[in-house]
Amino acid sequence: MCVMVEVAVEHEVTLWMVDDIPVRMFYAGRRWRVTDIPTRLRDSIWATPGEPSRGLYGWRFQATDEAGEAVVFDVYRAETDWHVHHCYV
């Protein structure tokens, strides 16, 4: 069973990329390794009808921490850094 968890607390996110594709992440004090093929998300995933494009883009990927816990993350890039929008456990 997959449950979406709203991220209410903003944590620092560091995302490492290889060929512009996420491969590792540091989030909420934990190291995560991307363990599937990331899916590119476009602005429309966060936009509401009639709202102008904000130029957001992001990724959805499964990542696994050092303890073996796997979580699916939706991350997006703001002007200078990355943010976790949703996570699914």
N, CA, C and O atoms as a GROMACS GRO file, in nm:
protein
  356
    1MET      N    1   0.084  -0.117   0.000
    1MET     CA    2   0.000   0.000   0.000
    1MET      C    3   0.089   0.123   0.000
    1MET      O    4   0.183   0.132   0.078
    2CYS      N    5   0.059   0.217  -0.086
    2CYS     CA    6   0.136   0.340  -0.098
    2CYS      C    7   0.057   0.455  -0.036
    2CYS      O    8  -0.061   0.473  -0.067
    3VAL      N    9   0.120   0.531   0.050
    3VAL     CA   10   0.054   0.642   0.116
    3VAL      C   11   0.131   0.769   0.086
    3VAL      O   12   0.252   0.773   0.104
    4MET      N   13   0.061   0.874   0.039
    4MET     CA   14   0.128   1.001   0.016
    4MET      C   15   0.140   1.074   0.149
    4MET      O   16   0.045   1.081   0.226
    5VAL      N   17   0.257   1.128   0.174
    5VAL     CA   18   0.283   1.202   0.296
    5VAL      C   19   0.307   1.347   0.258
    5VAL      O   20   0.397   1.376   0.178
    6GLU      N   21   0.229   1.438   0.314
    6GLU     CA   22   0.252   1.580   0.290
    6GLU      C   23   0.377   1.622   0.366
    6GLU      O   24   0.393   1.588   0.483
    7VAL      N   25   0.465   1.694   0.300
    7VAL     CA   26   0.587   1.740   0.362
    7VAL      C   27   0.558   1.877   0.423
    7VAL      O   28   0.552   1.978   0.352
    8ALA      N   29   0.540   1.880   0.555
    8ALA     CA   30   0.501   2.003   0.623
    8ALA      C   31   0.622   2.082   0.672
    8ALA      O   32   0.614   2.203   0.692
    9VAL      N   33   0.734   2.014   0.690
    9VAL     CA   34   0.856   2.080   0.737
    9VAL      C   35   0.954   2.085   0.622
    9VAL      O   36   0.980   1.984   0.558
   10GLU      N   37   1.007   2.202   0.596
   10GLU     CA   38   1.103   2.218   0.487
   10GLU      C   39   1.240   2.173   0.535
   10GLU      O   40   1.294   2.228   0.631
   11HIS      N   41   1.298   2.074   0.468
   11HIS     CA   42   1.433   2.026   0.497
   11HIS      C   43   1.523   2.064   0.381
   11HIS      O   44   1.479   2.075   0.267
   12GLU      N   45   1.649   2.085   0.411
   12GLU     CA   46   1.746   2.112   0.307
   12GLU      C   47   1.760   1.989   0.218
   12GLU      O   48   1.764   1.876   0.267
   13VAL      N   49   1.766   2.011   0.088
   13VAL     CA   50   1.779   1.904  -0.010
   13VAL      C   51   1.903   1.930  -0.094
   13VAL      O   52   1.921   2.039  -0.148
   14THR      N   53   1.988   1.830  -0.105
   14THR     CA   54   2.099   1.835  -0.199
   14THR      C   55   2.080   1.719  -0.294
   14THR      O   56   2.066   1.605  -0.252
   15LEU      N   57   2.081   1.750  -0.424
   15LEU     CA   58   2.056   1.649  -0.526
   15LEU      C   59   2.179   1.641  -0.616
   15LEU      O   60   2.224   1.742  -0.670
   16TRP      N   61   2.233   1.520  -0.632
   16TRP     CA   62   2.345   1.497  -0.722
   16TRP      C   63   2.292   1.439  -0.851
   16TRP      O   64   2.207   1.350  -0.850
   17MET      N   65   2.343   1.491  -0.962
   17MET     CA   66   2.297   1.450  -1.094
   17MET      C   67   2.414   1.392  -1.174
   17MET      O   68   2.529   1.432  -1.156
   18VAL      N   69   2.381   1.297  -1.261
   18VAL     CA   70   2.474   1.247  -1.362
   18VAL      C   71   2.402   1.259  -1.495
   18VAL      O   72   2.293   1.203  -1.512
   19ASP      N   73   2.460   1.332  -1.588
   19ASP     CA   74   2.396   1.358  -1.718
   19ASP      C   75   2.257   1.419  -1.699
   19ASP      O   76   2.163   1.384  -1.770
   20ASP      N   77   2.244   1.510  -1.601
   20ASP     CA   78   2.119   1.581  -1.570
   20ASP      C   79   2.008   1.490  -1.518
   20ASP      O   80   1.890   1.525  -1.528
   21ILE      N   81   2.042   1.374  -1.463
   21ILE     CA   82   1.945   1.281  -1.406
   21ILE      C   83   1.984   1.255  -1.260
   21ILE      O   84   2.101   1.229  -1.232
   22PRO      N   85   1.888   1.263  -1.166
   22PRO     CA   86   1.920   1.242  -1.025
   22PRO      C   87   1.977   1.102  -0.998
   22PRO      O   88   1.927   1.002  -1.050
   23VAL      N   89   2.083   1.097  -0.914
   23VAL     CA   90   2.141   0.968  -0.876
   23VAL      C   91   2.153   0.954  -0.725
   23VAL      O   92   2.149   0.842  -0.674
   24ARG      N   93   2.169   1.066  -0.653
   24ARG     CA   94   2.180   1.062  -0.507
   24ARG      C   95   2.114   1.187  -0.450
   24ARG      O   96   2.097   1.287  -0.520
   25MET      N   97   2.075   1.179  -0.322
   25MET     CA   98   2.012   1.293  -0.257
   25MET      C   99   2.045   1.289  -0.108
   25MET      O  100   2.054   1.182  -0.048
   26PHE      N  101   2.061   1.406  -0.049
   26PHE     CA  102   2.068   1.420   0.096
   26PHE      C  103   1.945   1.498   0.136
   26PHE      O  104   1.924   1.610   0.089
   27TYR      N  105   1.862   1.438   0.223
   27TYR     CA  106   1.734   1.500   0.260
   27TYR      C  107   1.698   1.455   0.402
   27TYR      O  108   1.708   1.337   0.434
   28ALA      N  109   1.656   1.548   0.484
   28ALA     CA  110   1.609   1.521   0.621
   28ALA      C  111   1.714   1.444   0.702
   28ALA      O  112   1.680   1.356   0.781
   29GLY      N  113   1.839   1.480   0.682
   29GLY     CA  114   1.946   1.420   0.760
   29GLY      C  115   1.986   1.280   0.716
   29GLY      O  116   2.061   1.212   0.786
   30ARG      N  117   1.936   1.236   0.599
   30ARG     CA  118   1.963   1.100   0.551
   30ARG      C  119   2.017   1.104   0.409
   30ARG      O  120   1.982   1.190   0.329
   31ARG      N  121   2.103   1.007   0.380
   31ARG     CA  122   2.156   0.989   0.244
   31ARG      C  123   2.066   0.892   0.169
   31ARG      O  124   2.032   0.785   0.220
   32TRP      N  125   2.029   0.930   0.047
   32TRP     CA  126   1.940   0.848  -0.036
   32TRP      C  127   2.008   0.817  -0.168
   32TRP      O  128   2.077   0.902  -0.224
   33ARG      N  129   1.990   0.696  -0.217
   33ARG     CA  130   2.041   0.653  -0.346
   33ARG      C  131   1.921   0.627  -0.436
   33ARG      O  132   1.831   0.552  -0.399
   34VAL      N  133   1.919   0.688  -0.554
   34VAL     CA  134   1.809   0.668  -0.649
   34VAL      C  135   1.815   0.524  -0.698
   34VAL      O  136   1.918   0.479  -0.748
   35THR      N  137   1.704   0.451  -0.683
   35THR     CA  138   1.702   0.307  -0.711
   35THR      C  139   1.601   0.268  -0.818
   35THR      O  140   1.558   0.152  -0.823
   36ASP      N  141   1.561   0.363  -0.904
   36ASP     CA  142   1.479   0.331  -1.019
   36ASP      C  143   1.513   0.431  -1.129
   36ASP      O  144   1.608   0.508  -1.115
   37ILE      N  145   1.438   0.430  -1.236
   37ILE     CA  146   1.459   0.527  -1.344
   37ILE      C  147   1.373   0.649  -1.316
   37ILE      O  148   1.251   0.639  -1.318
   38PRO      N  149   1.434   0.766  -1.290
   38PRO     CA  150   1.356   0.886  -1.258
   38PRO      C  151   1.266   0.929  -1.375
   38PRO      O  152   1.301   0.913  -1.492
   39THR      N  153   1.150   0.985  -1.339
   39THR     CA  154   1.056   1.038  -1.436
   39THR      C  155   1.059   1.190  -1.428
   39THR      O  156   1.043   1.247  -1.320
   40ARG      N  157   1.079   1.254  -1.541
   40ARG     CA  158   1.082   1.401  -1.544
   40ARG      C  159   0.941   1.455  -1.527
   40ARG      O  160   0.848   1.409  -1.594
   41LEU      N  161   0.923   1.553  -1.438
   41LEU     CA  162   0.794   1.619  -1.416
   41LEU      C  163   0.801   1.759  -1.473
   41LEU      O  164   0.901   1.829  -1.457
   42ARG      N  165   0.696   1.799  -1.538
   42ARG     CA  166   0.689   1.934  -1.597
   42ARG      C  167   0.608   2.025  -1.508
   42ARG      O  168   0.548   1.981  -1.409
   43ASP      N  169   0.605   2.152  -1.541
   43ASP     CA  170   0.534   2.255  -1.465
   43ASP      C  171   0.388   2.217  -1.442
   43ASP      O  172   0.332   2.250  -1.337
   44SER      N  173   0.326   2.147  -1.537
   44SER     CA  174   0.183   2.118  -1.528
   44SER      C  175   0.147   2.033  -1.407
   44SER      O  176   0.032   2.034  -1.363
   45ILE      N  177   0.242   1.959  -1.352
   45ILE     CA  178   0.211   1.874  -1.236
   45ILE      C  179   0.175   1.958  -1.114
   45ILE      O  180   0.102   1.912  -1.026
   46TRP      N  181   0.226   2.083  -1.108
   46TRP     CA  182   0.199   2.170  -0.994
   46TRP      C  183   0.104   2.285  -1.027
   46TRP      O  184   0.058   2.355  -0.936
   47ALA      N  185   0.073   2.304  -1.154
   47ALA     CA  186  -0.011   2.417  -1.195
   47ALA      C  187  -0.160   2.384  -1.180
   47ALA      O  188  -0.201   2.268  -1.184
   48THR      N  189  -0.237   2.488  -1.162
   48THR     CA  190  -0.382   2.475  -1.163
   48THR      C  191  -0.433   2.532  -1.295
   48THR      O  192  -0.366   2.616  -1.356
   49PRO      N  193  -0.551   2.488  -1.341
   49PRO     CA  194  -0.603   2.537  -1.469
   49PRO      C  195  -0.611   2.690  -1.472
   49PRO      O  196  -0.656   2.753  -1.376
   50GLY      N  197  -0.566   2.747  -1.584
   50GLY     CA  198  -0.571   2.891  -1.601
   50GLY      C  199  -0.455   2.966  -1.537
   50GLY      O  200  -0.442   3.088  -1.554
   51GLU      N  201  -0.371   2.896  -1.465
   51GLU     CA  202  -0.256   2.960  -1.401
   51GLU      C  203  -0.140   2.967  -1.500
   51GLU      O  204  -0.114   2.870  -1.572
   52PRO      N  205  -0.069   3.081  -1.505
   52PRO     CA  206   0.043   3.090  -1.598
   52PRO      C  207   0.158   2.997  -1.556
   52PRO      O  208   0.174   2.965  -1.439
   53SER      N  209   0.237   2.955  -1.654
   53SER     CA  210   0.350   2.867  -1.627
   53SER      C  211   0.452   2.938  -1.540
   53SER      O  212   0.485   3.054  -1.562
   54ARG      N  213   0.504   2.865  -1.438
   54ARG     CA  214   0.606   2.920  -1.349
   54ARG      C  215   0.744   2.871  -1.386
   54ARG      O  216   0.842   2.908  -1.322
   55GLY      N  217   0.753   2.787  -1.487
   55GLY     CA  218   0.881   2.736  -1.530
   55GLY      C  219   0.938   2.630  -1.437
   55GLY      O  220   1.058   2.601  -1.442
   56LEU      N  221   0.854   2.572  -1.352
   56LEU     CA  222   0.903   2.467  -1.261
   56LEU      C  223   0.926   2.338  -1.337
   56LEU      O  224   0.855   2.305  -1.433
   57TYR      N  225   1.025   2.266  -1.293
   57TYR     CA  226   1.039   2.129  -1.340
   57TYR      C  227   1.095   2.047  -1.226
   57TYR      O  228   1.151   2.100  -1.130
   58GLY      N  229   1.078   1.918  -1.237
   58GLY     CA  230   1.125   1.834  -1.129
   58GLY      C  231   1.136   1.690  -1.172
   58GLY      O  232   1.135   1.657  -1.291
   59TRP      N  233   1.145   1.604  -1.071
   59TRP     CA  234   1.162   1.462  -1.094
   59TRP      C  235   1.080   1.383  -0.994
   59TRP      O  236   1.055   1.428  -0.882
   60ARG      N  237   1.037   1.264  -1.034
   60ARG     CA  238   0.979   1.165  -0.944
   60ARG      C  239   1.071   1.043  -0.952
   60ARG      O  240   1.101   0.992  -1.060
   61PHE      N  241   1.114   0.997  -0.835
   61PHE     CA  242   1.201   0.881  -0.831
   61PHE      C  243   1.189   0.809  -0.698
   61PHE      O  244   1.152   0.868  -0.596
   62GLN      N  245   1.220   0.681  -0.702
   62GLN     CA  246   1.232   0.603  -0.579
   62GLN      C  247   1.376   0.614  -0.532
   62GLN      O  248   1.469   0.604  -0.612
   63ALA      N  249   1.392   0.635  -0.402
   63ALA     CA  250   1.526   0.638  -0.345
   63ALA      C  251   1.526   0.550  -0.219
   63ALA      O  252   1.424   0.535  -0.152
   64THR      N  253   1.642   0.493  -0.191
   64THR     CA  254   1.657   0.404  -0.077
   64THR      C  255   1.767   0.457   0.013
   64THR      O  256   1.874   0.495  -0.033
   65ASP      N  257   1.739   0.460   0.145
   65ASP     CA  258   1.840   0.510   0.239
   65ASP      C  259   1.933   0.395   0.281
   65ASP      O  260   1.918   0.281   0.237
   66GLU      N  261   2.030   0.428   0.366
   66GLU     CA  262   2.130   0.330   0.408
   66GLU      C  263   2.070   0.215   0.490
   66GLU      O  264   2.129   0.107   0.498
   67ALA      N  265   1.952   0.237   0.550
   67ALA     CA  266   1.885   0.132   0.627
   67ALA      C  267   1.796   0.042   0.540
   67ALA      O  268   1.741  -0.056   0.589
   68GLY      N  269   1.783   0.076   0.411
   68GLY     CA  270   1.702  -0.004   0.320
   68GLY      C  271   1.559   0.044   0.304
   68GLY      O  272   1.480  -0.022   0.237
   69GLU      N  273   1.523   0.158   0.365
   69GLU     CA  274   1.387   0.212   0.349
   69GLU      C  275   1.375   0.279   0.212
   69GLU      O  276   1.456   0.365   0.177
   70ALA      N  277   1.275   0.240   0.136
   70ALA     CA  278   1.252   0.295   0.002
   70ALA      C  279   1.133   0.391   0.007
   70ALA      O  280   1.029   0.361   0.066
   71VAL      N  281   1.151   0.508  -0.055
   71VAL     CA  282   1.048   0.613  -0.058
   71VAL      C  283   1.047   0.670  -0.199
   71VAL      O  284   1.152   0.680  -0.263
   72VAL      N  285   0.929   0.708  -0.249
   72VAL     CA  286   0.917   0.776  -0.377
   72VAL      C  287   0.906   0.926  -0.348
   72VAL      O  288   0.825   0.968  -0.266
   73PHE      N  289   0.989   1.005  -0.416
   73PHE     CA  290   0.994   1.150  -0.395
   73PHE      C  291   0.952   1.224  -0.522
   73PHE      O  292   0.986   1.182  -0.632
   74ASP      N  293   0.878   1.334  -0.505
   74ASP     CA  294   0.859   1.433  -0.609
   74ASP      C  295   0.942   1.554  -0.566
   74ASP      O  296   0.916   1.613  -0.462
   75VAL      N  297   1.041   1.590  -0.647
   75VAL     CA  298   1.125   1.705  -0.615
   75VAL      C  299   1.113   1.807  -0.728
   75VAL      O  300   1.093   1.770  -0.843
   76TYR      N  301   1.127   1.934  -0.694
   76TYR     CA  302   1.126   2.038  -0.796
   76TYR      C  303   1.236   2.138  -0.770
   76TYR      O  304   1.280   2.158  -0.657
   77ARG      N  305   1.279   2.201  -0.877
   77ARG     CA  306   1.386   2.299  -0.869
   77ARG      C  307   1.326   2.438  -0.864
   77ARG      O  308   1.249   2.477  -0.951
   78ALA      N  309   1.363   2.513  -0.760
   78ALA     CA  310   1.327   2.655  -0.752
   78ALA      C  311   1.442   2.732  -0.818
   78ALA      O  312   1.522   2.674  -0.892
   79GLU      N  313   1.451   2.860  -0.791
   79GLU     CA  314   1.554   2.941  -0.857
   79GLU      C  315   1.695   2.893  -0.824
   79GLU      O  316   1.780   2.887  -0.913
   80THR      N  317   1.721   2.859  -0.699
   80THR     CA  318   1.858   2.826  -0.660
   80THR      C  319   1.877   2.689  -0.597
   80THR      O  320   1.990   2.644  -0.582
   81ASP      N  321   1.769   2.622  -0.559
   81ASP     CA  322   1.786   2.494  -0.492
   81ASP      C  323   1.665   2.403  -0.514
   81ASP      O  324   1.564   2.444  -0.571
   82TRP      N  325   1.680   2.278  -0.467
   82TRP     CA  326   1.577   2.176  -0.484
   82TRP      C  327   1.489   2.169  -0.360
   82TRP      O  328   1.533   2.202  -0.250
   83HIS      N  329   1.363   2.125  -0.379
   83HIS     CA  330   1.266   2.108  -0.272
   83HIS      C  331   1.191   1.977  -0.292
   83HIS      O  332   1.165   1.936  -0.405
   84VAL      N  333   1.157   1.911  -0.181
   84VAL     CA  334   1.071   1.793  -0.188
   84VAL      C  335   0.926   1.841  -0.182
   84VAL      O  336   0.886   1.908  -0.087
   85HIS      N  337   0.848   1.807  -0.284
   85HIS     CA  338   0.708   1.848  -0.292
   85HIS      C  339   0.620   1.743  -0.225
   85HIS      O  340   0.532   1.778  -0.146
   86HIS      N  341   0.639   1.617  -0.256
   86HIS     CA  342   0.567   1.505  -0.195
   86HIS      C  343   0.664   1.389  -0.176
   86HIS      O  344   0.766   1.378  -0.244
   87CYS      N  345   0.629   1.303  -0.081
   87CYS     CA  346   0.698   1.174  -0.072
   87CYS      C  347   0.593   1.068  -0.044
   87CYS      O  348   0.494   1.094   0.026
   88TYR      N  349   0.615   0.949  -0.098
   88TYR     CA  350   0.522   0.838  -0.088
   88TYR      C  351   0.592   0.722  -0.020
   88TYR      O  352   0.696   0.675  -0.067
   89VAL      N  353   0.534   0.677   0.091
   89VAL     CA  354   0.597   0.567   0.166
   89VAL      C  355   0.508   0.444   0.164
   89VAL      O  356   0.544   0.342   0.221
   0.00000   0.00000   0.00000
